[in-house]
Amino acid sequence: MSKPVLSMRNICVDYVTDRGLVRAIDSVSLDVIEGEILGIAGESGSGKTTLAKALLRILPPPAVITGGEAYFEGRDLFSLSEPELRALRWKRISMVFQSAMNALNPVITVGEQIIDTLLAHDAGTPGAARTRARDLLEMVGIHGECIDAYTHQLSGGMRQRVGIALALALEPALVILDEPTTALDVIVEKEILEQIGDLQRRLGFAVLFITHDLARMLQFADRVAVFYAARLAEVAPAEELRRAPRHPYTQMLLSTVPSIRGGKDRQESIPGAPPSLLDPPAGCRFHPRCDRAIDLCRERTPELRELTPGHSAACHLAE
Ligand code: SF4
């Protein structure tokens, strides 16, 4: 059986506000297995991006990691020194951000950005780094001639591909994709995700794929973790989650996904809104929106429990 490349245990992240601490990640435990695509799904504000940034320790203040451990290749990311972390970022764990335009440097060419990354990690001579930069661009479907282009000369899809080339430059073991195709049209989005899938199968890296788009996630990921209001609601293999979701929130999320074979009826949306993390409801945080809630749900927080091998849900009634 494959082993985890990343093990998260009871991770907590808080935002320090005038009104006290706001818990943005609440005791999250999750493994990413070598070579798998693990999807993280949930509505905006559920904690997906906060978790990714916590792992790389690039959370901007006022967010602070207040608990837990994250073991990557046997080392706790939260206890590494800044130089140790710098050596690890990009080389062993890399990230593709939501908007490549903001993540890339507009005043140097895309080639220079890839070459700088390679040389910063002692990956060969300048000449070899330039050759590798061209190869990387071609690997993600961009003509090698674009090595001397600036980001404003590229389309949104090409910029996002450059972000992916940068993320793969040092052959990391784990690539975090944070809504990598949000700003793109559906055709470019599909092309880019297929390309990432091909590269992932060829190069064998693991992927942590963050998106609010559950339909896209189910096509792309091997396993899916569903977040709700800073906590894990359900974790399961993608196919099983699509076929037999056990948490009412996942069931409602799936009911909002349009089916290509379905009728033209208006899609349902989930009634209500996610709770404010400043003052979340007691017990199960989903109870104000859940049509199956019982008294116990309002009183006691459901634990994430394994129901069948590899399939866990945090719901008192999931059995
Ligand atoms: Fe609904 Fe209760 Fe399950 Fe929460 S624990 S999802 S309120 S049934």
Residues whose N, C-alpha, C, O or C-beta is under 5 A from the ligand:
A	BS01	SF4	P248 C284 F286 H287 C290 R292 A293 I294 C297 P302 A314 C315 H316 L317
